[in-house]
Amino acid sequence: MDNLIKQTTPIGILLMSYGSIYTMDDIERFYTHILKGKKPPQEYIDELRDRFLAIGGKSPLNEITYNQAKKLQNLLNNSMDNSTDNSKNNLSYKVFVAFKHINPYIEDVVKQMENENISKAIAIIMSPYYSNYNISDYFKRTKSDKINFKHIYGYYDNPLLIDIFYKRIQALREKIISIHGNSKIFYIFSAHSLPEKILPDPYPTQLQFVVNKLVERLGITDYVFCYQSQGKTKDKWLGPDILDQISKIPDEFKIIISCPIGFICEHLEVLYDIDIEAKNYA
C-alpha cells in the first residue's frame, strides 16, 4: 500500500451497487435495464410503481451509497499522515459511486476515472455475498486498459459484518424483552432469492454461514432461514419463501424479529417486501 500512496494521482475506490430509481419517472428505464433492454409488461411496471409509492416514492439506496462513499473518502484521507495535503485537489484516495442498473452506470464511471488519470483502483461490490448469477457482471463492466483494478467481494465472513448484524438483532431483542417480558420470539433470517439454475453456487452456503454464526452467538433455537423477493420469471427460485415460512410459525410465538441478513442497507426489498408485505401477511 505504501507504494500506491506515493503516486501523484489518487488511488481510486469504486463503490458498486445495484442502484434504484431517483424519481417515479425512472421506473420504466430502470426495469428495462434490469431485463437487458427488454421492456417489461405494463402490469409489471404498474406493480413496481405501486411498491415504490407505498414506501414514499423512491428507495434510499442511492443516497445511502453516496453517503457511504463520502464517509469512506474522508476516513481514508484522514487516516493518512497529518503532513499529507488532503485538500480537494490533492487527495490520496478518491471514492467514486457507480450503479448496475441506473446512472451513473459502471462503464461511465470507469471512463470518468480514466479521464481523471486514475491508474490504480479498488472496486468494492457493496453486497457481501458472491454469486456467479449477479456479481460476475460487475467484474466485466470494470474492464479498463488504463486502470489496474483490484476487486473486493465475498466478504460475508468478515467478523465486523457478523458483529454489526449481531448488535442490531441483540439491541432489538433487548428492547422487545423490556416491553413484553419473556414472550417467545421467533427469528426469520432472509436473503434475496435467485433462480435455482445458478446451482451449484457459493451464494446459499455463504448465507448459511452468516446465519449459523448469528444463531450461535445469539443462543437461539427458534428460527428459520428463508428467501424473499423472488423475480417474475418462469424459473424455479431458491426457497423456502418467507411468506410460506411465516405461515408455519407455531401460534405460541406472538413476536417475530425479521433479520434480512442478505442486505446491508435499506431499499425496496426491505422497505416493501419485509416492512409491508411480510408484516401484513404475518
Secondary structure, 3 states (H helix, E strand, C coil): CHHHHCCCCCEEEEEEECCCCCCHHHHHHHHHHHCCCCCCCHHHHHHHHHHHHHCCCCCCHHHHHHHHHHHHHHHHHHCCCCCCCCCCCCCCEEEEEEECCCCCEHHHHHHHHHHCCCCEEEEEECCCCCCCCCCHHHHHCCCCCCCEEEEECCCCCCHHHHHHHHHHHHHHHHHHHHHHCCCCEEEEEEEECCEHHHCCCCHHHHHHHHHHHHHHHHCCCCEEEEEECCCCCCCCECCCEHHHHHHCCCCCCCEEEEECCCCCCCCHHHHCHHHHHHHHHC
